[in-house]
C-alpha cells in the first residue's frame, strides 16, 4: 500500500526535499545515464506528490497549475524507484497527481512530456499523443494530453 502525501514546496521539510532530489537524481541522472539540470527553479511553483512505502519514498511526481510550466496543468518528474515498479505504484502516483490537479486547480486538461517508451502506460491513464516525437536531453519524448 502506498501512502501518498501532497505538499507545496514551502511545506516540504529539508529531509523531504533532500530525499526527493536524491531519488530524482538516482532515476533520471544515474539510472537513465542522462546528464541534465534537474534542479531547475520550477520546484518552488510545484505541488510535490510523494508516495511512501513503509516510510521510504518510492514514487514521486511534481504538478503545476496552468501557465506555470505549460499552457495546461501538467505533471512531470514522474518516477517509481527501481525494484518497486512491478507493484503498480506508477499508476497510484499518477492517479493521485491527476486528482490533486482536479481538486487544487479545478482543472481536468493536463499536459505531459512523456518518455516515448511509456506511451502505453500513459494511454491507459487517459492521455493521448499530440504532435511528433522529439528529443529531450537525448531521450525520445512525446507530448501527451488528458482532457
C-alpha positions as CSV (number, residue, x, y, z in Angstrom):
1,X,0.0,0.0,0.0
2,X,1.3,3.4,-1.0
3,X,0.9,6.3,1.4
4,X,0.6,9.4,-0.7
5,X,1.3,12.9,0.7
6,X,0.9,16.2,-1.3
7,X,2.9,19.3,-0.3
8,X,3.8,22.7,-1.7
9,X,7.5,23.5,-1.9
10,X,7.3,25.6,1.3
11,X,5.6,22.8,3.2
12,X,8.4,20.3,2.4
13,X,10.9,19.7,5.2
14,X,14.6,19.8,4.4
15,X,14.7,16.0,4.8
16,X,11.8,15.5,2.4
17,X,13.4,17.8,-0.2
18,X,16.7,16.1,0.1
19,X,15.1,12.7,-0.4
20,X,13.1,13.9,-3.4
21,X,16.2,15.3,-5.1
22,X,18.2,12.2,-4.2
23,X,15.6,9.9,-5.8
24,X,15.2,12.1,-8.9
25,X,18.9,12.0,-9.4
26,X,19.1,8.2,-8.9
27,X,16.4,7.6,-11.5
28,X,16.8,10.4,-14.1
29,X,20.6,11.0,-14.0
30,X,22.2,7.8,-12.8
31,X,19.8,5.1,-14.0
32,X,18.9,6.7,-17.3
33,X,22.5,7.9,-17.8
34,X,21.3,11.4,-18.6
35,X,23.3,14.4,-17.6
36,X,20.9,17.3,-17.2
37,X,20.0,20.1,-14.8
38,X,17.3,18.5,-12.6
39,X,17.2,21.5,-10.1
40,X,15.6,23.9,-12.5
41,X,13.9,26.6,-10.4
42,X,10.5,25.1,-11.1
43,X,10.1,23.1,-7.8
44,X,9.1,26.2,-6.0
45,X,5.9,26.5,-8.0
46,X,5.1,22.8,-8.0
47,X,2.9,20.6,-5.8
48,X,5.0,17.6,-4.8
49,X,3.2,14.3,-4.8
50,X,5.2,11.8,-2.7
51,X,4.4,8.1,-2.4
52,X,5.8,6.3,0.6
53,X,6.1,2.6,1.3
54,X,6.9,1.9,5.0
55,X,8.2,5.5,5.4
56,X,10.5,5.3,2.4
57,X,9.9,7.5,-0.7
58,X,9.4,5.1,-3.6
59,X,7.2,7.2,-6.0
60,X,7.1,10.9,-6.9
61,X,5.7,13.5,-9.3
62,X,5.5,17.2,-9.3
63,X,2.5,19.0,-10.7
64,X,1.8,22.5,-11.9
65,X,-1.2,24.7,-12.4
66,X,-1.8,26.1,-15.9
67,X,0.8,28.6,-17.2
68,X,3.4,27.6,-14.5
69,X,5.0,25.1,-16.9
70,X,2.8,24.5,-19.9
71,X,-0.4,26.3,-21.0
72,X,-2.4,23.5,-19.3
73,X,-1.9,21.9,-15.9
74,X,0.9,19.5,-16.0
75,X,2.6,16.5,-14.3
76,X,6.4,15.9,-14.5
77,X,9.3,14.2,-12.9
78,X,7.2,11.0,-12.7
79,X,9.2,8.2,-11.1
80,X,9.0,5.0,-9.2
81,X,12.1,3.7,-7.5
82,X,13.8,0.7,-9.3
83,X,12.7,-2.5,-7.6
84,X,9.2,-1.1,-6.8
85,X,7.9,-0.7,-10.4
86,X,6.2,-4.1,-10.6
87,X,3.9,-3.0,-7.8
88,X,1.9,-0.6,-9.9
89,X,3.0,2.4,-7.9
90,X,3.3,4.4,-11.1
91,X,-0.5,4.1,-11.6
92,X,-1.2,5.1,-8.0
93,X,1.1,8.2,-8.1
94,X,-0.3,9.3,-11.4
95,X,-3.9,8.9,-10.3
96,X,-3.1,10.9,-7.1
97,X,-1.4,13.6,-9.3
98,X,-4.5,13.9,-11.6
99,X,-6.7,14.1,-8.5
100,X,-4.5,16.8,-7.0
101,X,-4.8,18.9,-10.2
102,X,-8.6,18.5,-10.3
103,X,-9.0,19.4,-6.6
104,X,-6.4,22.1,-6.1
105,X,-6.7,23.8,-9.5
106,X,-10.2,22.8,-10.7
107,X,-8.6,21.6,-14.0
108,X,-9.1,18.5,-16.0
109,X,-7.0,19.2,-19.0
110,X,-3.4,18.0,-18.3
111,X,-0.3,18.1,-20.5
112,X,2.8,15.9,-20.0
113,X,6.1,15.5,-21.8
114,X,6.3,11.7,-21.7
115,X,9.2,9.4,-22.5
116,X,8.1,7.7,-25.7
117,X,8.6,4.2,-24.4
118,X,5.9,4.9,-21.7
119,X,3.2,5.9,-24.2
120,X,1.1,2.8,-23.5
121,X,1.3,3.4,-19.7
122,X,0.0,7.0,-20.1
123,X,-2.6,5.9,-22.7
124,X,-4.0,3.6,-20.0
125,X,-4.4,6.6,-17.7
126,X,-6.3,8.6,-20.4
127,X,-3.5,10.5,-22.0
128,X,-3.2,10.6,-25.8
129,X,-0.3,11.7,-28.0
130,X,-0.2,15.1,-29.6
131,X,2.2,16.0,-32.5
132,X,5.5,14.5,-33.4
133,X,8.1,12.9,-31.1
134,X,11.2,14.9,-30.1
135,X,14.4,14.5,-28.1
136,X,14.6,16.0,-24.7
137,X,18.0,15.6,-23.0
138,X,18.9,13.0,-25.6
139,X,15.8,10.8,-24.7
140,X,12.8,10.4,-27.1
141,X,9.7,12.1,-25.8
142,X,6.2,12.8,-27.0
143,X,3.7,15.5,-25.9
144,X,0.5,13.9,-24.4
145,X,-2.8,15.4,-23.3
146,X,-5.6,14.2,-21.0
147,X,-8.9,16.0,-21.4
